[in-house]
Amino acid sequence: MSGMRGVNPRQMKQAMKKMGITNTDVKGVTEVVIRTHDEEIVIRGAQVSCMEVQGTKNYQITGTEERRPLGSEVPAAAHFPEEDIELVMAQAGCDREAAVSALKACEGQPAEAIIRIISG
């Protein structure tokens, strides 16, 4: 890689354009799911960029990886946003364990979890 030192980013972009290579960020991505024969790999907080070379698109994904059995609605070790857990606790008047349990049962939907606790 020593030959890459000192490369002007602008010149690199122009060279890529001349070769028909484009690189763009995919906006608004929050999660990417990769399904194999026996599991799903879920990338949360995903940032995705797409490089197109001669009509072929290549995606690069960064984020936090979680694995879950194929077809499961909620990851085995579900992680819910702290704000959602706190919202359920405050609105339903319950402890953290009950809030997380209700979120798991309601596929991570805070409003449904609150109703579940209140009506249960």
N, CA, C and O of each residue as an XYZ file, in Angstrom:
480
protein
N       0.813     -1.203      0.000
C       0.000      0.000      0.000
C       0.853      1.263      0.000
O       0.318      2.369     -0.075
N       2.158      1.115      0.082
C       2.992      2.310      0.135
C       2.845      3.149     -1.123
O       3.081      4.357     -1.077
N       2.461      2.547     -2.250
C       2.242      3.285     -3.476
C       1.016      4.173     -3.424
O       0.869      5.056     -4.269
N       0.125      3.969     -2.454
C      -1.110      4.736     -2.344
C      -0.915      6.014     -1.537
O      -1.782      6.888     -1.545
N       0.215      6.135     -0.840
C       0.437      7.341     -0.046
C       0.511      8.559     -0.945
O       1.072      8.508     -2.040
N      -0.050      9.631     -0.480
C       0.025     10.871     -1.222
C      -0.967     10.971     -2.377
O      -0.915     11.926     -3.151
N      -1.867      9.999     -2.503
C      -2.863     10.059     -3.574
C      -3.903     11.108     -3.204
O      -4.474     11.082     -2.114
N      -4.130     12.005     -4.105
C      -5.104     13.063     -3.907
C      -6.506     12.455     -4.018
O      -6.824     11.843     -5.037
N      -7.360     12.610     -2.980
C      -8.709     12.036     -3.029
C      -9.509     12.504     -4.244
O     -10.289     11.737     -4.809
N      -9.319     13.752     -4.643
C     -10.028     14.288     -5.806
C      -9.600     13.569     -7.081
O     -10.429     13.221     -7.921
N      -8.283     13.351     -7.212
C      -7.772     12.646     -8.384
C      -8.267     11.197     -8.395
O      -8.598     10.657     -9.450
N      -8.314     10.576     -7.217
C      -8.793      9.203     -7.114
C     -10.246      9.120     -7.564
O     -10.631      8.206     -8.294
N     -11.051     10.090     -7.120
C     -12.466     10.114     -7.497
C     -12.615     10.287     -9.008
O     -13.452      9.632     -9.629
N     -11.811     11.160     -9.595
C     -11.863     11.378    -11.042
C     -11.445     10.117    -11.796
O     -12.061      9.766    -12.802
N     -10.409      9.437    -11.320
C      -9.945      8.209    -11.967
C     -11.023      7.130    -11.899
O     -11.254      6.413    -12.872
N     -11.680      7.020    -10.742
C     -12.748      6.036    -10.586
C     -13.893      6.345    -11.550
O     -14.465      5.439    -12.157
N     -14.217      7.618    -11.683
C     -15.301      8.024    -12.583
C     -14.958      7.670    -14.031
O     -15.818      7.200    -14.775
N     -13.709      7.895    -14.431
C     -13.270      7.557    -15.786
C     -13.376      6.059    -16.054
O     -13.641      5.644    -17.182
N     -13.169      5.249    -15.016
C     -13.253      3.791    -15.161
C     -14.679      3.276    -15.005
O     -14.925      2.073    -15.094
N     -15.624      4.203    -14.769
C     -17.021      3.798    -14.629
C     -17.351      3.230    -13.254
O     -18.299      2.458    -13.108
N     -16.579      3.609    -12.259
C     -16.801      3.129    -10.887
C     -17.465      4.236    -10.088
O     -16.972      5.362    -10.042
N     -18.599      3.907     -9.452
C     -19.251      4.872     -8.574
C     -19.326      4.292     -7.168
O     -19.465      3.081     -6.992
N     -19.233      5.147     -6.188
C     -19.320      4.732     -4.793
C     -20.276      5.681     -4.078
O     -20.016      6.881     -3.996
N     -21.386      5.142     -3.559
C     -22.380      5.974     -2.890
C     -22.785      5.350     -1.559
O     -22.741      4.131     -1.394
N     -23.177      6.193     -0.620
C     -23.725      5.720      0.646
C     -25.209      5.445      0.449
O     -25.907      6.199     -0.229
N     -25.685      4.353      1.049
C     -27.109      4.031      1.015
C     -27.723      4.706      2.244
O     -27.396      4.350      3.376
N     -28.597      5.664      2.027
C     -29.158      6.471      3.108
C     -30.312      5.766      3.820
O     -31.050      4.993      3.209
N     -30.459      6.040      5.112
C     -31.617      5.587      5.870
C     -31.586      4.142      6.328
O     -32.585      3.654      6.857
N     -30.474      3.437      6.144
C     -30.409      2.032      6.552
C     -30.251      1.957      8.068
O     -29.402      2.635      8.647
N     -31.079      1.124      8.706
C     -30.965      0.926     10.154
C     -30.567     -0.499     10.495
O     -30.008     -0.756     11.561
N     -30.858     -1.437      9.576
C     -30.611     -2.838      9.852
C     -30.444     -3.587      8.533
O     -31.119     -3.287      7.548
N     -29.536     -4.569      8.524
C     -29.354     -5.437      7.369
C     -29.477     -6.869      7.870
O     -28.883     -7.224      8.889
N     -30.248     -7.699      7.157
C     -30.428     -9.100      7.531
C     -29.864     -9.981      6.427
O     -30.233     -9.841      5.260
N     -28.969    -10.891      6.800
C     -28.412    -11.868      5.875
C     -28.939    -13.227      6.308
O     -28.729    -13.638      7.449
N     -29.622    -13.929      5.408
C     -30.199    -15.230      5.740
C     -29.353    -16.341      5.136
O     -29.053    -16.328      3.942
N     -28.972    -17.300      5.970
C     -28.302    -18.501      5.492
C     -29.303    -19.643      5.603
O     -30.478    -19.411      5.887
N     -28.855    -20.861      5.385
C     -29.767    -22.005      5.472
C     -30.296    -22.223      6.880
O     -31.400    -22.739      7.050
N     -29.525    -21.836      7.893
C     -29.950    -22.165      9.258
C     -29.961    -20.992     10.236
O     -30.301    -21.177     11.405
N     -29.598    -19.794      9.789
C     -29.608    -18.656     10.708
C     -29.730    -17.342      9.954
O     -29.614    -17.278      8.730
N     -29.968    -16.297     10.737
C     -29.972    -14.940     10.205
C     -28.870    -14.165     10.901
O     -28.700    -14.247     12.118
N     -28.132    -13.418     10.114
C     -27.117    -12.520     10.660
C     -27.711    -11.127     10.534
O     -27.979    -10.651      9.431
N     -27.914    -10.480     11.671
C     -28.543     -9.159     11.692
C     -27.468     -8.133     12.018
O     -26.788     -8.241     13.039
N     -27.314     -7.139     11.152
C     -26.371     -6.049     11.368
C     -27.190     -4.837     11.779
O     -27.913     -4.261     10.967
N     -27.074     -4.453     13.045
C     -27.833     -3.313     13.576
C     -26.970     -2.054     13.541
O     -25.742     -2.120     13.589
N     -27.641     -0.914     13.455
C     -26.910      0.356     13.355
C     -26.064      0.372     12.096
O     -24.957      0.911     12.086
N     -26.591     -0.222     11.033
C     -25.821     -0.450      9.812
C     -25.541      0.828      9.040
O     -26.386      1.717      8.930
N     -24.332      0.888      8.512
C     -23.948      1.903      7.539
C     -23.558      1.127      6.294
O     -22.728      0.220      6.355
N     -24.161      1.485      5.157
C     -23.967      0.722      3.933
C     -23.480      1.646      2.826
O     -24.018      2.735      2.623
N     -22.448      1.192      2.111
C     -22.019      1.909      0.913
C     -22.073      0.931     -0.259
O     -21.887     -0.275     -0.093
N     -22.327      1.469     -1.426
C     -22.474      0.653     -2.629
C     -21.478      1.127     -3.684
O     -21.477      2.294     -4.074
N     -20.631      0.204     -4.139
C     -19.694      0.503     -5.210
C     -20.176     -0.243     -6.449
O     -20.351     -1.461     -6.422
N     -20.389      0.496     -7.532
C     -20.839     -0.124     -8.774
C     -19.697     -0.093     -9.784
O     -19.149      0.963    -10.100
N     -19.353     -1.289    -10.285
C     -18.288     -1.437    -11.270
C     -18.845     -2.218    -12.451
O     -19.212     -3.385    -12.315
N     -18.906     -1.583    -13.587
C     -19.391     -2.205    -14.824
C     -20.726     -2.916    -14.621
O     -20.910     -4.046    -15.074
N     -21.650     -2.253    -13.942
C     -22.989     -2.789    -13.748
C     -23.141     -3.755    -12.588
O     -24.257     -4.178    -12.285
N     -22.049     -4.114    -11.935
C     -22.105     -5.015    -10.786
C     -22.016     -4.190     -9.510
O     -21.106     -3.377     -9.346
N     -22.962     -4.405     -8.616
C     -22.988     -3.659     -7.357
C     -22.365     -4.491     -6.243
O     -22.675     -5.672     -6.081
N     -21.479     -3.855     -5.478
C     -20.843     -4.469     -4.321
C     -21.178     -3.610     -3.105
O     -20.976     -2.396     -3.114
N     -21.694     -4.258     -2.057
C     -22.102     -3.530     -0.867
C     -21.120     -3.784      0.262
O     -20.671     -4.911      0.470
N     -20.793     -2.724      0.987
C     -19.968     -2.829      2.183
C     -20.838     -2.409      3.358
O     -21.464     -1.350      3.333
N     -20.871     -3.258      4.395
C     -21.745     -3.032      5.549
C     -20.902     -2.982      6.808
O     -20.039     -3.833      7.025
N     -21.159     -1.973      7.642
C     -20.544     -1.927      8.965
C     -21.652     -1.776      9.990
O     -22.683     -1.166      9.710
N     -21.444     -2.330     11.176
C     -22.438     -2.247     12.236
C     -22.206     -3.342     13.259
O     -21.169     -4.005     13.246
N     -23.169     -3.527     14.139
C     -23.084     -4.523     15.204
C     -23.794     -5.797     14.764
O     -24.967     -5.771     14.390
N     -23.069     -6.909     14.813
C     -23.606     -8.188     14.353
C     -24.295     -8.949     15.477
O     -23.791     -9.035     16.597
N     -25.466     -9.500     15.148
C     -26.180    -10.426     16.033
C     -26.592    -11.608     15.185
O     -26.882    -11.456     13.999
N     -26.620    -12.780     15.781
C     -27.057    -13.984     15.058
C     -28.281    -14.542     15.751
O     -28.403    -14.486     16.974
N     -29.193    -15.086     14.943
C     -30.404    -15.688     15.501
C     -30.826    -16.856     14.608
O     -30.500    -16.889     13.422
N     -31.551    -17.809     15.190
C     -32.025    -18.943     14.395
C     -32.924    -18.453     13.260
O     -33.638    -17.461     13.402
N     -32.880    -19.147     12.160
C     -33.696    -18.788     11.007
C     -35.172    -18.806     11.369
O     -35.661    -19.763     11.969
N     -35.881    -17.744     11.001
C     -37.321    -17.669     11.226
C     -37.727    -17.146     12.584
O     -38.920    -16.985     12.839
N     -36.778    -16.873     13.470
C     -37.170    -16.345     14.781
C     -37.568    -14.885     14.628
O     -36.971    -14.149     13.843
N     -38.561    -14.480     15.368
C     -39.068    -13.105     15.258
C     -38.157    -12.103     15.961
O     -37.994    -10.971     15.505
N     -37.572    -12.525     17.063
C     -36.732    -11.646     17.874
C     -35.429    -12.373     18.128
O     -35.450    -13.579     18.377
N     -34.297    -11.694     18.075
C     -33.035    -12.366     18.337
C     -33.038    -13.063     19.697
O     -33.701    -12.614     20.632
N     -32.297    -14.155     19.796
C     -32.236    -14.921     21.045
C     -31.830    -14.025     22.210
O     -32.406    -14.110     23.294
N     -30.861    -13.187     21.989
C     -30.438    -12.248     23.027
C     -30.827    -10.854     22.542
O     -29.977    -10.069     22.122
N     -32.104    -10.566     22.606
C     -32.619     -9.317     22.046
C     -32.047     -8.105     22.773
O     -31.940     -8.078     23.999
N     -31.691     -7.124     21.988
C     -31.202     -5.861     22.527
C     -32.144     -4.783     22.033
O     -32.267     -4.553     20.830
N     -32.800     -4.130     22.959
C     -33.739     -3.085     22.583
C     -33.128     -1.743     22.943
O     -32.351     -1.656     23.894
N     -33.465     -0.693     22.199
C     -32.946      0.630     22.538
C     -33.307      0.983     23.985
O     -34.421      0.728     24.442
N     -32.359      1.564     24.680
C     -32.559      1.929     26.088
C     -33.771      2.843     26.242
O     -34.491      2.765     27.237
N     -33.994      3.711     25.254
C     -35.129      4.634     25.313
C     -36.450      3.857     25.327
O     -37.386      4.232     26.034
N     -36.524      2.768     24.541
C     -37.743      1.964     24.497
C     -37.986      1.271     25.836
O     -39.117      1.228     26.320
N     -36.936      0.735     26.423
C     -37.063      0.056     27.718
C     -37.533      1.052     28.776
O     -38.444      0.761     29.551
N     -36.907      2.225     28.802
C     -37.275      3.250     29.788
C     -38.707      3.740     29.576
O     -39.430      3.992     30.539
N     -39.110      3.874     28.317
C     -40.472      4.308     28.014
C     -41.483      3.304     28.549
O     -42.465      3.688     29.184
N     -41.246      2.020     28.294
C     -42.158      0.978     28.775
C     -42.196      0.981     30.303
O     -43.269      0.888     30.898
N     -41.033      1.087     30.935
C     -40.978      1.113     32.408
C     -41.783      2.285     32.962
O     -42.556      2.120     33.905
N     -41.600      3.477     32.373
C     -42.272      4.681     32.868
C     -43.781      4.625     32.640
O     -44.560      4.939     33.539
N     -44.186      4.228     31.449
C     -45.604      4.242     31.111
C     -46.387      3.100     31.752
O     -47.561      3.255     32.087
N     -45.730      1.953     31.920
C     -46.432      0.793     32.486
C     -46.183      0.645     33.986
O     -46.814     -0.184     34.643
N     -45.265      1.448     34.528
C     -44.967      1.369     35.950
C     -44.395      0.019     36.361
O     -44.770     -0.537     37.393
N     -43.477     -0.507     35.537
C     -42.915     -1.825     35.820
C     -41.400     -1.753     35.956
O     -40.794     -0.711     35.708
N     -40.801     -2.862     36.350
C     -39.344     -2.911     36.454
C     -38.734     -3.251     35.094
O     -39.450     -3.563     34.143
N     -37.430     -3.189     35.015
C     -36.696     -3.409     33.770
C     -36.960     -4.806     33.190
O     -37.186     -4.952     31.989
N     -36.930     -5.813     34.042
C     -37.125     -7.194     33.592
C     -38.482     -7.370     32.909
O     -38.576     -8.012     31.863
N     -39.523     -6.801     33.499
C     -40.865     -6.904     32.907
C     -40.932     -6.147     31.584
O     -41.577     -6.601     30.639
N     -40.267     -4.996     31.517
C     -40.274     -4.201     30.280
C     -39.598     -4.960     29.148
O     -40.127     -5.024     28.039
N     -38.425     -5.539     29.422
C     -37.697     -6.294     28.391
C     -38.492     -7.520     27.969
O     -38.561     -7.841     26.782
N     -39.091     -8.203     28.933
C     -39.891     -9.383     28.637
C     -41.072     -9.031     27.727
O     -41.366     -9.751     26.772
N     -41.739     -7.927     28.030
C     -42.878     -7.493     27.216
C     -42.420     -7.069     25.820
O     -43.103     -7.348     24.835
N     -41.277     -6.403     25.729
C     -40.748     -6.012     24.421
C     -40.427     -7.254     23.585
O     -40.689     -7.277     22.383
N     -39.868     -8.267     24.208
C     -39.588     -9.517     23.484
C     -40.884    -10.131     22.973
O     -40.967    -10.550     21.819
N     -41.890    -10.182     23.832
C     -43.176    -10.783     23.461
C     -43.877     -9.998     22.357
O     -44.664    -10.558     21.594
N     -43.594     -8.709     22.274
C     -44.259     -7.832     21.294
C     -43.330     -7.437     20.144
O     -43.542     -6.418     19.488
N     -42.308     -8.245     19.909
C     -41.379     -8.022     18.795
C     -40.768     -6.624     18.803
O     -40.556     -6.019     17.752
N     -40.487     -6.117     20.013
C     -39.805     -4.834     20.137
C     -40.672     -3.610     19.976
O     -40.144     -2.505     19.855
N     -41.984     -3.762     19.970
C     -42.897     -2.633     19.795
C     -43.272     -2.057     21.162
O     -44.033     -2.689     21.894
N     -42.763     -0.878     21.529
C     -43.000     -0.320     22.860
C     -44.476     -0.119     23.201
O     -44.890     -0.435     24.316
N     -45.279      0.397     22.268
C     -46.695      0.656     22.553
C     -47.419     -0.650     22.888
O     -48.207     -0.712     23.832
N     -47.143     -1.681     22.106
C     -47.776     -2.980     22.370
C     -47.303     -3.567     23.694
O     -48.077     -4.196     24.417
N     -46.020     -3.355     24.007
C     -45.474     -3.868     25.278
C     -46.149     -3.171     26.457
O     -46.455     -3.827     27.453
N     -46.389     -1.867     26.374
C     -47.052     -1.107     27.428
C     -48.473     -1.644     27.625
O     -48.893     -1.909     28.752
N     -49.193     -1.798     26.539
C     -50.576     -2.310     26.611
C     -50.580     -3.709     27.209
O     -51.441     -4.032     28.028
N     -49.637     -4.529     26.813
C     -49.555     -5.908     27.328
C     -49.390     -5.917     28.855
O     -50.047     -6.690     29.554
N     -48.514     -5.057     29.355
C     -48.260     -5.010     30.803
C     -49.470     -4.442     31.540
O     -49.890     -4.988     32.561
N     -50.022     -3.364     31.033
C     -51.139     -2.694     31.701
C     -52.377     -3.608     31.734
O     -53.071     -3.695     32.747
N     -52.634     -4.281     30.615
C     -53.842     -5.107     30.553
C     -53.642     -6.512     31.134
O     -54.602     -7.252     31.352
N     -52.373     -6.861     31.379
C     -52.084     -8.223     31.834
C     -52.241     -8.405     33.267
O     -52.028     -9.506     33.776
